[in-house]
């Protein structure tokens, strides 16, 4: 264990110099993870409107169909898909599968994430439009 | 620790994929109205599925928070309190989610 102050160690995983794909994958996993935890809390908090009855919920649904909200949904899905696909990559690597391919797997994760996000965003706007 | 994160993560692939599809991608307009939510949750399989998702996603999220804090180098004594705190928080979240789901479901029965 180093004697560096905690904030410097915290900054360590933000520092990408010399770390390439593996480091970038790890950083993005952390950032999407933090974002998803915050989203989970917001999501569960918003669901309380269901307890208040039809008016409260249906008013929220109307707001949630605004273009701004739908764009935020797109960002959520981008982060979610990255976290999911890279989670599969990390699990495989952790089990010793595909270790020499880890960098290429990362780019595979990126391609899958962007492709499926594109499909999802198209579907979101097609469904609500 | 790592293996539990991976295990709950893999469960979430299935739990969350169906949650997203059933709640949004096969729904007229992409979002359920109040009436639709009540009808949806009245189905026992759907109810069980959503509760399973609630439990697994809470565990995965809070274990992730702990993993990040451990990486920041918190002391073992702090970690003991952290574990207690996160366990209580998990129970609170799961309790809230179950209460809410049960309430909504009961309105459709």
gemmi code that builds the backbone of each chain (N, CA, C; Angstrom):
import gemmi

chains = {
    "A": [
        ("UNK", (0.842, -1.214, 0.000), (0.000, 0.000, 0.000), (0.871, 1.256, 0.000)),
        ("UNK", (0.529, 2.215, -0.841), (1.324, 3.444, -0.949), (0.949, 4.404, 0.171)),
        ("UNK", (1.811, 5.426, 0.361), (1.521, 6.413, 1.390), (0.972, 7.696, 0.772)),
        ("UNK", (0.664, 7.635, -0.532), (0.090, 8.803, -1.198), (-1.240, 9.190, -0.550)),
        ("UNK", (-1.554, 10.471, -0.555), (-2.881, 10.851, -0.041), (-3.982, 10.199, -0.881)),
        ("UNK", (-5.119, 10.025, -0.229), (-6.198, 9.268, -0.844), (-6.678, 9.883, -2.166)),
        ("UNK", (-6.736, 11.229, -2.190), (-7.240, 11.846, -3.422), (-6.311, 11.610, -4.596)),
        ("UNK", (-5.008, 11.425, -4.300), (-4.065, 11.150, -5.396), (-4.268, 9.739, -5.914)),
        ("UNK", (-4.519, 8.805, -4.985), (-4.781, 7.430, -5.416), (-6.091, 7.394, -6.200)),
        ("UNK", (-7.069, 8.172, -5.738), (-8.351, 8.219, -6.429), (-8.153, 8.738, -7.844)),
        ("UNK", (-7.242, 9.713, -7.966), (-6.998, 10.290, -9.283), (-6.286, 9.275, -10.173)),
        ("UNK", (-5.616, 8.310, -9.528), (-4.841, 7.324, -10.265), (-5.633, 6.608, -11.345)),
        ("UNK", (-6.866, 6.201, -11.011), (-7.600, 5.452, -12.043), (-8.229, 6.355, -13.097)),
        ("UNK", (-8.082, 7.670, -12.925), (-8.511, 8.594, -13.966), (-7.371, 8.859, -14.963)),
        ("UNK", (-6.154, 8.499, -14.552), (-4.978, 8.833, -15.356), (-4.722, 7.735, -16.386)),
        ("UNK", (-4.903, 8.071, -17.666), (-4.855, 7.043, -18.705), (-3.481, 6.885, -19.337)),
        ("UNK", (-2.512, 7.743, -18.925), (-1.224, 7.702, -19.609), (-0.584, 6.317, -19.509)),
        ("UNK", (-0.189, 5.769, -20.660), (0.510, 4.497, -20.698), (-0.352, 3.291, -20.371)),
        ("UNK", (-1.658, 3.452, -20.346), (-2.498, 2.313, -19.942), (-3.307, 1.725, -21.077)),
        ("UNK", (-3.531, 2.531, -22.123), (-4.174, 2.040, -23.345), (-5.526, 1.380, -23.071)),
        ("UNK", (-5.857, 0.338, -23.869), (-7.236, -0.182, -23.848), (-7.681, -0.662, -22.470)),
        ("UNK", (-6.820, -1.452, -21.820), (-7.219, -2.022, -20.534), (-7.571, -0.931, -19.531)),
        ("UNK", (-6.746, 0.124, -19.507), (-6.981, 1.232, -18.582), (-8.219, 2.021, -18.940)),
        ("UNK", (-8.399, 2.234, -20.247), (-9.582, 2.966, -20.705), (-10.848, 2.176, -20.380)),
        ("UNK", (-10.795, 0.852, -20.622), (-11.942, -0.011, -20.325), (-12.299, 0.070, -18.839)),
        ("UNK", (-11.279, 0.032, -17.993), (-11.479, 0.075, -16.544), (-12.081, 1.413, -16.120)),
        ("UNK", (-11.504, 2.522, -16.663), (-12.015, 3.852, -16.322), (-13.485, 3.992, -16.727)),
        ("UNK", (-13.794, 3.559, -17.957), (-15.180, 3.674, -18.433), (-16.117, 2.803, -17.603)),
        ("UNK", (-15.622, 1.637, -17.154), (-16.442, 0.745, -16.331), (-16.799, 1.436, -15.018)),
        ("UNK", (-15.814, 2.119, -14.429), (-16.031, 2.838, -13.180), (-17.008, 3.998, -13.375)),
        ("UNK", (-16.771, 4.791, -14.422), (-17.621, 5.966, -14.639), (-19.057, 5.552, -14.953)),
        ("UNK", (-19.232, 4.537, -15.824), (-20.597, 4.098, -16.130), (-21.231, 3.483, -14.889)),
        ("UNK", (-20.434, 2.773, -14.098), (-20.961, 2.168, -12.871), (-21.501, 3.223, -11.921)),
        ("UNK", (-20.716, 4.288, -11.717), (-21.165, 5.372, -10.830), (-22.441, 6.018, -11.387)),
        ("UNK", (-22.433, 6.256, -12.687), (-23.619, 6.845, -13.324), (-24.847, 5.958, -13.154)),
        ("UNK", (-24.653, 4.650, -13.302), (-25.790, 3.727, -13.215), (-26.326, 3.626, -11.790)),
        ("UNK", (-25.435, 3.718, -10.796), (-25.899, 3.705, -9.401), (-26.768, 4.948, -9.147)),
        ("UNK", (-26.287, 6.102, -9.624), (-27.077, 7.333, -9.458), (-28.424, 7.196, -10.168)),
        ("UNK", (-28.385, 6.626, -11.394), (-29.642, 6.436, -12.118), (-30.585, 5.506, -11.357)),
        ("UNK", (-30.040, 4.427, -10.785), (-30.883, 3.468, -10.056), (-31.639, 4.164, -8.922)),
        ("UNK", (-30.926, 5.018, -8.177), (-31.576, 5.755, -7.088), (-32.667, 6.672, -7.629)),
        ("UNK", (-32.353, 7.416, -8.699), (-33.352, 8.308, -9.298), (-34.573, 7.521, -9.765)),
        ("UNK", (-34.315, 6.396, -10.412), (-35.375, 5.564, -10.967), (-36.324, 5.103, -9.860)),
        ("UNK", (-35.735, 4.559, -8.773), (-36.565, 4.066, -7.674), (-37.315, 5.215, -6.998)),
        ("UNK", (-36.671, 6.397, -6.969), (-37.313, 7.551, -6.342), (-38.505, 8.024, -7.182)),
        ("UNK", (-38.318, 8.043, -8.490), (-39.402, 8.487, -9.375), (-40.593, 7.526, -9.310)),
        ("UNK", (-40.298, 6.229, -9.113), (-41.378, 5.238, -9.083), (-42.348, 5.471, -7.930)),
        ("UNK", (-41.942, 6.286, -6.930), (-42.845, 6.566, -5.807), (-44.114, 7.267, -6.309)),
        ("UNK", (-44.003, 7.937, -7.480), (-45.163, 8.624, -8.043), (-46.308, 7.647, -8.313)),
        ("UNK", (-45.951, 6.364, -8.549), (-46.992, 5.356, -8.773), (-47.891, 5.239, -7.549)),
        ("UNK", (-47.295, 5.365, -6.348), (-48.074, 5.240, -5.122), (-49.067, 6.388, -4.980)),
        ("UNK", (-48.729, 7.528, -5.614), (-49.594, 8.715, -5.492), (-50.805, 8.667, -6.420)),
        ("UNK", (-50.820, 7.684, -7.311), (-52.006, 7.524, -8.142), (-51.818, 7.933, -9.587)),
        ("UNK", (-52.880, 7.740, -10.393), (-52.797, 7.923, -11.847), (-52.351, 9.328, -12.275)),
        ("UNK", (-52.866, 10.378, -11.630), (-52.539, 11.737, -12.096), (-51.036, 11.977, -12.012)),
        ("UNK", (-50.466, 11.661, -10.834), (-49.043, 11.913, -10.627), (-48.199, 11.134, -11.632)),
        ("UNK", (-48.530, 9.845, -11.819), (-47.710, 9.021, -12.705), (-47.863, 9.451, -14.167)),
        ("UNK", (-49.106, 9.625, -14.606), (-49.313, 9.927, -16.025), (-48.767, 11.304, -16.402)),
        ("UNK", (-48.733, 12.230, -15.430), (-48.119, 13.533, -15.692), (-46.616, 13.355, -15.896)),
        ("UNK", (-46.023, 12.484, -15.089), (-44.586, 12.221, -15.260), (-44.301, 11.573, -16.618)),
        ("UNK", (-45.168, 10.632, -16.991), (-44.982, 9.941, -18.281), (-44.996, 10.939, -19.440)),
        ("UNK", (-45.883, 11.923, -19.344), (-45.944, 12.945, -20.406), (-44.619, 13.702, -20.483)),
        ("UNK", (-44.058, 14.068, -19.327), (-42.764, 14.760, -19.294), (-41.650, 13.867, -19.843)),
        ("UNK", (-41.738, 12.579, -19.484), (-40.673, 11.649, -19.863), (-40.640, 11.408, -21.371)),
        ("UNK", (-41.666, 11.854, -22.085), (-41.674, 11.679, -23.541), (-41.144, 12.911, -24.267)),
        ("UNK", (-40.664, 13.908, -23.500), (-40.092, 15.092, -24.141), (-38.745, 14.716, -24.760)),
        ("UNK", (-38.355, 15.412, -25.849), (-37.097, 15.069, -26.532), (-35.884, 15.080, -25.604)),
        ("UNK", (-35.851, 16.006, -24.653), (-34.714, 16.077, -23.726), (-34.588, 14.779, -22.921)),
        ("UNK", (-35.735, 14.326, -22.371), (-35.753, 13.081, -21.604), (-35.323, 11.894, -22.463)),
        ("UNK", (-35.816, 11.875, -23.701), (-35.500, 10.744, -24.575), (-34.011, 10.724, -24.899)),
        ("UNK", (-33.393, 11.915, -25.020), (-31.957, 11.963, -25.258), (-31.191, 11.450, -24.045)),
        ("UNK", (-31.684, 11.811, -22.856), (-31.055, 11.294, -21.635), (-31.188, 9.771, -21.574)),
        ("UNK", (-32.342, 9.251, -22.052), (-32.513, 7.800, -22.127), (-31.446, 7.186, -23.021)),
        ("UNK", (-31.141, 7.886, -24.116), (-30.098, 7.414, -25.033), (-28.749, 7.323, -24.340)),
        ("UNK", (-28.429, 8.353, -23.548), (-27.153, 8.358, -22.812), (-27.140, 7.220, -21.789)),
        ("UNK", (-28.276, 7.028, -21.121), (-28.393, 5.929, -20.155), (-28.113, 4.593, -20.833)),
        ("UNK", (-28.718, 4.385, -22.003), (-28.563, 3.105, -22.698), (-27.129, 2.930, -23.178)),
        ("UNK", (-26.501, 4.025, -23.611), (-25.090, 3.976, -24.007), (-24.232, 3.464, -22.837)),
        ("UNK", (-24.411, 4.067, -21.668), (-23.632, 3.671, -20.499), (-23.962, 2.262, -20.048)),
        ("UNK", (-25.244, 1.932, -20.096), (-25.712, 0.613, -19.659), (-25.143, -0.488, -20.546)),
        ("UNK", (-25.213, -0.274, -21.857), (-24.723, -1.306, -22.784), (-23.215, -1.474, -22.661)),
        ("UNK", (-22.491, -0.348, -22.530), (-21.044, -0.473, -22.346), (-20.747, -1.296, -21.089)),
        ("UNK", (-21.422, -0.930, -19.996), (-21.187, -1.602, -18.718), (-21.499, -3.100, -18.826)),
        ("UNK", (-22.581, -3.425, -19.536), (-22.990, -4.828, -19.688), (-21.983, -5.604, -20.537)),
        ("UNK", (-21.652, -5.071, -21.718), (-20.745, -5.801, -22.614), (-19.340, -5.887, -22.028)),
        ("UNK", (-18.868, -4.770, -21.468), (-17.532, -4.843, -20.874), (-17.543, -5.747, -19.639)),
        ("UNK", (-18.670, -5.828, -18.958), (-18.792, -6.742, -17.824), (-18.584, -8.184, -18.270)),
        ("UNK", (-19.135, -8.525, -19.432), (-18.918, -9.870, -19.977), (-17.442, -10.055, -20.301)),
        ("UNK", (-16.829, -9.016, -20.891), (-15.394, -9.081, -21.232), (-14.551, -9.290, -19.969)),
        ("UNK", (-14.837, -8.499, -18.939), (-14.060, -8.592, -17.697), (-14.244, -9.970, -17.048)),
        ("UNK", (-15.477, -10.491, -17.111), (-15.735, -11.817, -16.536), (-14.934, -12.883, -17.266)),
        ("UNK", (-14.950, -12.842, -18.602), (-14.173, -13.810, -19.380), (-12.689, -13.709, -19.036)),
        ("UNK", (-12.176, -12.474, -19.008), (-10.753, -12.280, -18.699), (-10.438, -12.785, -17.296)),
        ("UNK", (-11.340, -12.522, -16.361), (-11.136, -12.960, -14.983), (-11.090, -14.470, -14.861)),
        ("UNK", (-11.810, -15.153, -15.757), (-11.805, -16.614, -15.752), (-10.650, -17.162, -16.595)),
        ("UNK", (-9.811, -16.243, -17.107), (-8.659, -16.669, -17.888), (-8.960, -16.959, -19.352)),
        ("UNK", (-10.130, -16.485, -19.813), (-10.528, -16.729, -21.205), (-10.235, -15.490, -22.050)),
        ("UNK", (-9.495, -15.680, -23.132), (-9.268, -14.593, -24.090), (-8.318, -13.510, -23.616)),
        ("UNK", (-7.469, -13.830, -22.651), (-6.580, -12.798, -22.095), (-5.691, -12.133, -23.161)),
        ("UNK", (-5.084, -12.898, -24.093), (-4.243, -12.220, -25.097), (-5.060, -11.315, -26.015)),
        ("UNK", (-6.385, -11.537, -26.048), (-7.241, -10.762, -26.955), (-7.880, -9.572, -26.260)),
        ("UNK", (-7.476, -9.264, -25.018), (-8.246, -8.308, -24.215), (-8.438, -6.953, -24.909)),
        ("UNK", (-7.393, -6.466, -25.620), (-7.517, -5.164, -26.276), (-8.514, -5.235, -27.414)),
        ("UNK", (-8.426, -6.316, -28.203), (-9.362, -6.449, -29.325), (-10.787, -6.648, -28.815)),
        ("UNK", (-10.917, -7.394, -27.706), (-12.254, -7.561, -27.110), (-12.822, -6.209, -26.702)),
        ("UNK", (-11.948, -5.313, -26.205), (-12.423, -3.981, -25.815), (-13.023, -3.254, -27.011)),
        ("UNK", (-12.333, -3.320, -28.149), (-12.887, -2.644, -29.329), (-14.166, -3.318, -29.806)),
        ("UNK", (-14.241, -4.639, -29.626), (-15.485, -5.345, -29.930), (-16.626, -4.844, -29.052)),
        ("UNK", (-16.326, -4.642, -27.764), (-17.315, -4.103, -26.823), (-17.781, -2.732, -27.298)),
        ("UNK", (-16.830, -1.885, -27.721), (-17.171, -0.533, -28.175), (-18.087, -0.576, -29.401)),
        ("UNK", (-17.737, -1.441, -30.368), (-18.541, -1.534, -31.595), (-19.955, -2.009, -31.269)),
        ("UNK", (-20.051, -3.084, -30.470), (-21.369, -3.609, -30.080), (-22.199, -2.549, -29.358)),
        ("UNK", (-21.529, -1.842, -28.430), (-22.219, -0.826, -27.641), (-22.793, 0.271, -28.543)),
        ("UNK", (-21.955, 0.771, -29.452), (-22.407, 1.869, -30.306), (-23.507, 1.402, -31.260)),
        ("UNK", (-23.339, 0.206, -31.830), (-24.346, -0.314, -32.748), (-25.700, -0.451, -32.058)),
        ("UNK", (-25.693, -1.125, -30.898), (-26.952, -1.401, -30.207), (-27.560, -0.105, -29.641)),
        ("UNK", (-26.698, 0.836, -29.246), (-27.219, 2.127, -28.796), (-27.942, 2.825, -29.945)),
        ("UNK", (-27.343, 2.754, -31.126), (-27.985, 3.341, -32.309), (-29.363, 2.740, -32.537)),
        ("UNK", (-29.440, 1.410, -32.478), (-30.718, 0.724, -32.670), (-31.717, 1.163, -31.606)),
        ("UNK", (-31.253, 1.209, -30.334), (-32.152, 1.548, -29.227), (-32.659, 2.983, -29.345)),
        ("UNK", (-31.759, 3.913, -29.695), (-32.178, 5.314, -29.823), (-33.190, 5.446, -30.948)),
        ("UNK", (-32.939, 4.753, -32.059), (-33.908, 4.766, -33.155), (-35.259, 4.241, -32.661)),
        ("UNK", (-35.230, 3.122, -31.923), (-36.472, 2.513, -31.422), (-37.192, 3.459, -30.453)),
        ("UNK", (-36.426, 4.129, -29.596), (-37.022, 5.037, -28.611), (-37.797, 6.156, -29.313)),
        ("UNK", (-37.152, 6.771, -30.310), (-37.819, 7.889, -30.984), (-38.951, 7.401, -31.882)),
        ("UNK", (-38.793, 6.181, -32.439), (-39.862, 5.626, -33.278), (-41.085, 5.295, -32.420)),
        ("UNK", (-40.860, 4.763, -31.203), (-41.962, 4.350, -30.331), (-42.750, 5.548, -29.789)),
        ("UNK", (-42.019, 6.591, -29.418), (-42.680, 7.718, -28.750), (-43.053, 8.829, -29.726)),
        ("UNK", (-42.494, 8.762, -30.939), (-42.655, 9.856, -31.900), (-44.037, 9.994, -32.490)),
    ],
    "B": [
        ("UNK", (-15.699, -11.898, -3.754), (-16.147, -10.532, -4.027), (-16.267, -10.295, -5.534)),
        ("UNK", (-15.144, -10.488, -6.247), (-15.145, -10.305, -7.696), (-16.141, -11.244, -8.361)),
        ("UNK", (-16.139, -12.490, -7.882), (-16.976, -13.504, -8.530), (-18.464, -13.188, -8.307)),
        ("UNK", (-18.802, -12.590, -7.155), (-20.194, -12.212, -6.894), (-20.619, -11.059, -7.788)),
        ("UNK", (-19.692, -10.133, -8.016), (-19.991, -9.018, -8.908), (-20.282, -9.544, -10.321)),
        ("UNK", (-19.453, -10.511, -10.754), (-19.635, -11.095, -12.083), (-20.938, -11.901, -12.146)),
        ("UNK", (-21.183, -12.674, -11.093), (-22.384, -13.532, -11.073), (-23.671, -12.682, -11.116)),
        ("UNK", (-23.761, -11.670, -10.246), (-24.957, -10.822, -10.263), (-25.038, -10.045, -11.578)),
        ("UNK", (-23.866, -9.676, -12.118), (-23.849, -8.970, -13.393), (-24.432, -9.817, -14.512)),
        ("UNK", (-24.050, -11.088, -14.543), (-24.572, -11.966, -15.593), (-26.075, -12.184, -15.423)),
        ("UNK", (-26.524, -12.317, -14.175), (-27.972, -12.422, -13.932), (-28.690, -11.171, -14.456)),
        ("UNK", (-28.053, -10.019, -14.236), (-28.676, -8.759, -14.649), (-28.830, -8.665, -16.161)),
        ("UNK", (-27.910, -9.307, -16.906), (-28.044, -9.284, -18.365), (-29.430, -9.757, -18.759)),
        ("UNK", (-29.880, -10.844, -18.115), (-31.183, -11.418, -18.455), (-32.313, -10.626, -17.793)),
        ("UNK", (-32.167, -10.383, -16.478), (-33.232, -9.701, -15.729), (-33.520, -8.321, -16.322)),
        ("UNK", (-32.454, -7.593, -16.638), (-32.607, -6.217, -17.095), (-33.050, -6.159, -18.553)),
        ("UNK", (-32.543, -7.104, -19.373), (-32.934, -7.105, -20.786), (-34.451, -7.256, -20.885)),
        ("UNK", (-35.015, -8.241, -20.158), (-36.464, -8.448, -20.242), (-37.232, -7.288, -19.598)),
        ("UNK", (-36.674, -6.726, -18.510), (-37.291, -5.566, -17.867), (-37.435, -4.422, -18.873)),
        ("UNK", (-36.358, -4.138, -19.597), (-36.364, -3.046, -20.579), (-37.330, -3.341, -21.721)),
        ("UNK", (-37.286, -4.585, -22.221), (-38.137, -4.936, -23.365), (-39.606, -4.857, -22.971)),
        ("UNK", (-39.956, -5.482, -21.824), (-41.371, -5.543, -21.435), (-41.918, -4.200, -20.982)),
        ("UNK", (-41.065, -3.381, -20.360), (-41.572, -2.098, -19.863), (-41.545, -0.984, -20.903)),
        ("UNK", (-40.716, -1.158, -21.927), (-40.564, -0.058, -22.886), (-40.685, -0.474, -24.338)),
        ("UNK", (-39.929, -1.497, -24.751), (-39.787, -1.711, -26.189), (-40.949, -2.471, -26.824)),
        ("UNK", (-41.834, -3.054, -26.026), (-43.024, -3.662, -26.629), (-44.285, -2.914, -26.189)),
        ("UNK", (-44.088, -1.707, -25.630), (-45.224, -0.949, -25.098), (-45.578, 0.186, -26.058)),
        ("UNK", (-46.856, 0.309, -26.340), (-47.357, 1.414, -27.154), (-46.905, 2.747, -26.532)),
        ("UNK", (-46.143, 3.537, -27.277), (-45.660, 4.812, -26.753), (-44.391, 4.696, -25.917)),
        ("UNK", (-43.927, 3.466, -25.654), (-42.642, 3.273, -24.991), (-42.659, 3.393, -23.478)),
        ("UNK", (-43.747, 3.903, -22.899), (-43.831, 4.042, -21.438), (-45.235, 3.652, -20.990)),
        ("UNK", (-45.321, 2.904, -19.914), (-46.620, 2.454, -19.432), (-47.362, 3.555, -18.672)),
        ("UNK", (-48.658, 3.672, -18.944), (-49.494, 4.559, -18.130), (-49.755, 3.875, -16.794)),
        ("UNK", (-50.307, 4.632, -15.860), (-50.603, 4.084, -14.536), (-51.406, 2.788, -14.623)),
        ("UNK", (-52.467, 2.827, -15.425), (-53.337, 1.650, -15.559), (-52.572, 0.446, -16.085)),
        ("UNK", (-51.688, 0.720, -17.063), (-50.895, -0.369, -17.649), (-49.897, -0.949, -16.654)),
        ("UNK", (-49.325, -0.077, -15.821), (-48.365, -0.563, -14.820), (-49.077, -1.490, -13.840)),
        ("UNK", (-50.261, -1.081, -13.386), (-51.015, -1.886, -12.418), (-51.356, -3.249, -13.025)),
        ("UNK", (-51.829, -3.225, -14.276), (-52.191, -4.488, -14.937), (-50.959, -5.368, -15.105)),
        ("UNK", (-49.857, -4.741, -15.477), (-48.605, -5.466, -15.722), (-48.116, -6.160, -14.447)),
        ("UNK", (-48.103, -5.416, -13.336), (-47.589, -5.970, -12.073), (-48.531, -6.996, -11.447)),
        ("UNK", (-49.790, -7.027, -11.904), (-50.731, -8.006, -11.335), (-50.389, -9.422, -11.767)),
        ("UNK", (-49.607, -9.522, -12.844), (-49.222, -10.854, -13.307), (-48.146, -11.417, -12.361)),
        ("UNK", (-48.410, -12.618, -11.769), (-47.482, -13.127, -10.749), (-46.047, -13.327, -11.252)),
        ("UNK", (-45.873, -13.794, -12.486), (-44.524, -14.014, -13.011), (-43.774, -12.706, -13.183)),
        ("UNK", (-44.499, -11.694, -13.690), (-43.912, -10.371, -13.868), (-43.488, -9.818, -12.513)),
        ("UNK", (-44.370, -9.963, -11.532), (-44.103, -9.474, -10.185), (-42.834, -10.129, -9.634)),
        ("UNK", (-42.750, -11.454, -9.747), (-41.577, -12.176, -9.247), (-40.312, -11.723, -9.981)),
        ("UNK", (-40.436, -11.531, -11.291), (-39.297, -11.103, -12.105), (-38.778, -9.739, -11.653)),
        ("UNK", (-39.702, -8.797, -11.441), (-39.306, -7.444, -11.044), (-38.689, -7.425, -9.636)),
        ("UNK", (-39.218, -8.283, -8.749), (-38.636, -8.351, -7.405), (-37.233, -8.959, -7.461)),
        ("UNK", (-37.060, -9.979, -8.300), (-35.731, -10.583, -8.466), (-34.753, -9.530, -8.984)),
        ("UNK", (-35.200, -8.747, -9.971), (-34.357, -7.683, -10.520), (-33.983, -6.685, -9.428)),
        ("UNK", (-34.969, -6.293, -8.629), (-34.742, -5.336, -7.541), (-33.631, -5.814, -6.609)),
        ("UNK", (-33.705, -7.085, -6.211), (-32.732, -7.622, -5.263), (-31.342, -7.712, -5.902)),
        ("UNK", (-31.293, -8.261, -7.105), (-29.986, -8.484, -7.744), (-29.328, -7.147, -8.116)),
        ("UNK", (-30.109, -6.212, -8.632), (-29.518, -4.936, -9.068), (-29.025, -4.144, -7.856)),
        ("UNK", (-29.746, -4.226, -6.738), (-29.309, -3.523, -5.528), (-27.989, -4.098, -5.018)),
        ("UNK", (-27.913, -5.427, -4.996), (-26.675, -6.073, -4.545), (-25.507, -5.682, -5.453)),
        ("UNK", (-25.727, -5.771, -6.757), (-24.667, -5.472, -7.728), (-24.188, -4.019, -7.585)),
        ("UNK", (-25.143, -3.096, -7.472), (-24.801, -1.672, -7.392), (-24.004, -1.372, -6.120)),
        ("UNK", (-24.471, -1.892, -4.978), (-23.809, -1.545, -3.719), (-22.474, -2.273, -3.561)),
        ("UNK", (-22.355, -3.484, -4.111), (-21.038, -4.137, -4.111), (-20.070, -3.342, -4.986)),
        ("UNK", (-20.594, -2.772, -6.076), (-19.766, -1.937, -6.942), (-19.278, -0.697, -6.220)),
        ("UNK", (-20.166, -0.070, -5.458), (-19.783, 1.111, -4.674), (-18.671, 0.740, -3.701)),
        ("UNK", (-18.819, -0.406, -3.040), (-17.797, -0.830, -2.076), (-16.465, -1.107, -2.770)),
        ("UNK", (-16.529, -1.736, -3.950), (-15.294, -2.033, -4.689), (-14.537, -0.745, -5.008)),
        ("UNK", (-15.270, 0.288, -5.395), (-14.626, 1.569, -5.714), (-13.996, 2.158, -4.452)),
        ("UNK", (-14.750, 2.139, -3.355), (-14.215, 2.709, -2.109), (-12.997, 1.918, -1.612)),
        ("UNK", (-13.015, 0.590, -1.785), (-11.852, -0.217, -1.395), (-10.638, 0.161, -2.229)),
        ("UNK", (-10.866, 0.436, -3.512), (-9.771, 0.860, -4.386), (-9.185, 2.196, -3.955)),
        ("UNK", (-10.006, 3.011, -3.325), (-9.514, 4.301, -2.856), (-8.679, 4.124, -1.581)),
        ("UNK", (-8.627, 2.886, -1.088), (-7.746, 2.587, 0.029), (-8.325, 2.863, 1.403)),
        ("UNK", (-9.633, 2.595, 1.589), (-10.198, 2.798, 2.927), (-9.630, 1.751, 3.897)),
        ("UNK", (-9.584, 2.102, 5.149), (-9.010, 1.210, 6.169), (-9.973, 0.057, 6.473)),
        ("UNK", (-9.431, -1.084, 6.941), (-10.285, -2.237, 7.260), (-11.386, -1.880, 8.265)),
        ("UNK", (-11.074, -0.997, 9.231), (-12.098, -0.620, 10.224), (-13.225, 0.158, 9.540)),
        ("UNK", (-12.844, 1.033, 8.618), (-13.856, 1.785, 7.874), (-14.699, 0.836, 7.026)),
        ("UNK", (-14.024, -0.168, 6.459), (-14.732, -1.121, 5.610), (-15.772, -1.907, 6.395)),
        ("UNK", (-15.459, -2.224, 7.658), (-16.439, -2.962, 8.472), (-17.717, -2.145, 8.623)),
        ("UNK", (-17.549, -0.827, 8.872), (-18.725, 0.033, 8.998), (-19.417, 0.228, 7.664)),
        ("UNK", (-18.580, 0.322, 6.630), (-19.129, 0.477, 5.276), (-20.034, -0.708, 4.930)),
        ("UNK", (-19.542, -1.923, 5.252), (-20.326, -3.122, 4.936), (-21.669, -3.101, 5.666)),
        ("UNK", (-21.630, -2.711, 6.950), (-22.889, -2.623, 7.720), (-23.817, -1.591, 7.096)),
        ("UNK", (-23.236, -0.436, 6.780), (-24.036, 0.647, 6.215), (-24.664, 0.245, 4.888)),
        ("UNK", (-23.859, -0.378, 4.024), (-24.373, -0.756, 2.705), (-25.423, -1.864, 2.824)),
        ("UNK", (-25.232, -2.770, 3.802), (-26.225, -3.828, 4.004), (-27.563, -3.226, 4.431)),
        ("UNK", (-27.499, -2.276, 5.361), (-28.725, -1.603, 5.806), (-29.385, -0.875, 4.649)),
        ("UNK", (-28.549, -0.178, 3.859), (-29.066, 0.559, 2.709), (-29.737, -0.397, 1.723)),
        ("UNK", (-29.094, -1.552, 1.492), (-29.658, -2.540, 0.571), (-31.014, -3.014, 1.076)),
        ("UNK", (-31.086, -3.308, 2.380), (-32.359, -3.775, 2.945), (-33.426, -2.690, 2.798)),
        ("UNK", (-33.018, -1.427, 3.018), (-33.954, -0.317, 2.870), (-34.476, -0.213, 1.449)),
        ("UNK", (-33.557, -0.290, 0.475), (-33.952, -0.161, -0.931), (-34.874, -1.308, -1.330)),
        ("UNK", (-34.480, -2.534, -0.931), (-35.278, -3.701, -1.315), (-36.651, -3.650, -0.628)),
        ("UNK", (-36.655, -3.240, 0.642), (-37.925, -3.110, 1.361), (-38.844, -2.090, 0.704)),
        ("UNK", (-38.274, -0.947, 0.350), (-39.048, 0.101, -0.328), (-39.610, -0.408, -1.657)),
        ("UNK", (-38.759, -1.067, -2.434), (-39.181, -1.572, -3.743), (-40.280, -2.615, -3.621)),
        ("UNK", (-40.149, -3.498, -2.607), (-41.161, -4.541, -2.426), (-42.474, -3.931, -1.959)),
        ("UNK", (-42.379, -2.963, -1.047), (-43.584, -2.291, -0.555), (-44.325, -1.617, -1.730)),
        ("UNK", (-43.549, -0.892, -2.545), (-44.156, -0.162, -3.655), (-44.781, -1.123, -4.673)),
        ("UNK", (-44.048, -2.176, -5.016), (-44.560, -3.138, -5.995), (-45.831, -3.805, -5.478)),
        ("UNK", (-45.810, -4.142, -4.183), (-46.970, -4.822, -3.596), (-48.187, -3.902, -3.587)),
        ("UNK", (-47.940, -2.632, -3.255), (-49.021, -1.640, -3.228), (-49.656, -1.493, -4.613)),
        ("UNK", (-48.815, -1.337, -5.627), (-49.323, -1.142, -6.987), (-50.061, -2.382, -7.457)),
        ("UNK", (-49.457, -3.536, -7.148), (-50.070, -4.795, -7.545), (-51.442, -4.961, -6.885)),
        ("UNK", (-51.535, -4.601, -5.614), (-52.789, -4.812, -4.878), (-53.919, -3.967, -5.460)),
        ("UNK", (-53.573, -2.880, -6.119), (-54.615, -2.026, -6.707), (-55.234, -2.653, -7.944)),
        ("UNK", (-54.597, -3.704, -8.477), (-55.126, -4.332, -9.679), (-55.798, -5.664, -9.392)),
        ("UNK", (-55.757, -6.075, -8.125), (-56.311, -7.402, -7.811), (-57.763, -7.318, -7.356)),
    ],
}
model = gemmi.Model(1)
for chain_id, residues in chains.items():
    chain = gemmi.Chain(chain_id)
    for i, (resn, *xyz) in enumerate(residues, 1):
        res = gemmi.Residue()
        res.name, res.seqid = resn, gemmi.SeqId(i, " ")
        for name, pos in zip(("N", "CA", "C"), xyz):
            atom = gemmi.Atom()
            atom.name, atom.element = name, gemmi.Element(name[0])
            atom.pos, atom.b_iso = gemmi.Position(*pos), 0.0
            res.add_atom(atom)
        chain.add_residue(res)
    model.add_chain(chain)
structure = gemmi.Structure()
structure.add_model(model)
structure.setup_entities()
